[in-house]
């Protein structure tokens, strides 16, 4: 089968799933079977494209042209491939988890939930495979709109308010800044295709390049660069599987992915590193890392703490990109991968705790590790990955980023990484400590034991993956090396 | 051959059948007649479009009197494009109108509505079709007078005030246009638009011509509801029957935007209007005001009709903005938006028509949770709204893209900021409705099962226009393709 068809099939699978799920509305078991089967099918398709990309090919597919200059075009390159692999694999894991969570908590409107989830995955794959900015933007917007009903799933006043903030910030930043930047790029370069070496090299005016970069950095609200980060904590009103996959992986990763991709293939790092003042991106992301970590430290609500931790980790990716040497961009990509598995584990654990005991606050977690050893064990591994301690994947990415920071001798970046590592430890380790070593304050609520089996299975798998990525980074490294080839 | 007479048939057919409606004195029969006539004119418009899309313009001398002595009808791509928009909206809206109109006005007046509708259609088509400046004024008056009648026909007594206000302002506007045509005639001795444009070359900088341009621009600005001369529009859209609002929103203001483009590019000349008289600067300021003012007012409304009316003022601002950029791309953006906005606004107004038919209210505060009771209508409104905001893959996105691209290419940074900022405002006012429809606790009155769901034809019309929003957002050979061709033809 031609690679173009495979791309198309990868997009059709989640889309077809939405229709089938809608049809199976009245039959919950069939409905969940459809979700799982489509997730498996998507993984098969995505991983059968992978070897092509690893061989150095970049298969493309022109779907259609809205009008000249506005094409729906897909093209694979290592970074997008990596993102698609993460998203498709985690969709399966997350679906297993969702089944346990949604049934365990007797959530309403489950069909709607699975439908919009599949659309969100569809758009994530679209973002990953996008071959030009227009396509990227279209799927980026679909992702925003399709996750909105998921954020407001509970339909409570809080959920509506959260949804309003979510949609308001993401939609307005993207239309205001992102779209303007794309059109401007199109006017300057007469194309919006992602090309190795960038498409803006002929622009001599540094201020235009800087302004464009600023528009992209803030236009991609999903990357949650402060002060455009408020939507992420607001989105935490969603059911935990949504927070786990979408707000730790798909949505936010679509944001930082876009930034890495734009810096690599629209501007090219070489072009940007010629312009000294560029470092504003470095400072903005550095500041975001520290501030978000401090807010996380002060939050008692577990999901809120995780949300701010996500904001800070996203800025790691942005900062790594802003360092602009191949090794650090490799670190950025690695961090997308490492953080995906680490953070989804943590969210899974938070949802597991909620399902089993109804607890949402950090201060209530004393002694819970004894009742839920698997959950809290996985939580501990996830925390270690966030901090960047071996043997977890987070260590690798931090290593590359630090290497990049030393290469350009940016002591600011080094300091930020060191301080934030300490802060990460300060807000994650106490949770682990309290869970395992402190006595429960009141015994009656703790005794529920572990969450349903699907939940425990899912979170153990992702925790395991965090370690496996550290021990066998061969495949990941292969794809990352290709990426460095493209950006150097 | 009949096909040689298509240009005149386009205008004359609705004109002849308007009095027939009055003779029939029967609402249903008049509806059948009006629907048939609109379908026929739509077919004629399609035929005209296919015959001019190759690049051959059609000229038709009325009564065999050759221009410039006689009145000439002139069909070029711009004309055919506008005819397509007007006729498509007219045909679909009037076919869907029967039950909705019957529920909103007294049954013994229904035939009057259809008569006025056909006259209005005649006027609008005539404005677009004619190549004669005075004839243009006549058709403007036919269109305007019949629209005053259509607005004042509602049961809601406030419509009388709305119609009166429109009458006063509209007449002032028409008088200004007449004065302008008179002045032009005084200096050149001709009324044919293309002949005028030839003869103006020698007398361009005289005060008379400049005054004519000023009078014309102000007159059209009133008619097209260009901020700050839009005062008639919100009341007219709010208090008239919803089908009338739908039709007006989809056609009337667009036709006056057409007249503005036609006079600037084919009559006064681009050089003269823009480079010498900086009309574009003036229009740009007004357009920016329109975009911001309309959007902000829209956010504050509780009546959906009024909200859409203010949104129309903002969208008209976009069209004028495109013209004022004064480049080929800007003009293309403007023309594309004329088309897209017709598609968007008609879809939105038709969904409001469904709601009004069933619940007899258009107040957002009374329609909480309506998505539970009218899921399809709410979804249609949502899609129309997304298109209005300019979300990718909808029609609204394509013209917004062109508009921003035109602003960037011409170096108007501030315009880009205003366009994107007003997009944010449009998210706010669209979401105000969407949120009330989807997320508020359903109002008690709505759950009353005795209410009758909207008629099938109305739904079909709504679906056609919502699908059109998606279609023209992805396959743009009509809206963008023609708009670009027309702009190329007018500028070069």
Interface residues (C-beta under 8 A of the other chain):
Chain A: X64 X66 X67 X70 X134 X137 X138 X141 X142 X145 X152 X155 X160 X163 X164 X167 X168 X171 X172 X175 X176 X177 X179 X180 X183 X184 X186 X187
Chain B: X386 X389 X390 X391 X392 X393 X398 X401 X404 X405 X408 X409 X416 X420 X421 X423 X424 X427 X431 X435 X439 X473 X474 X475 X476 X480 X481
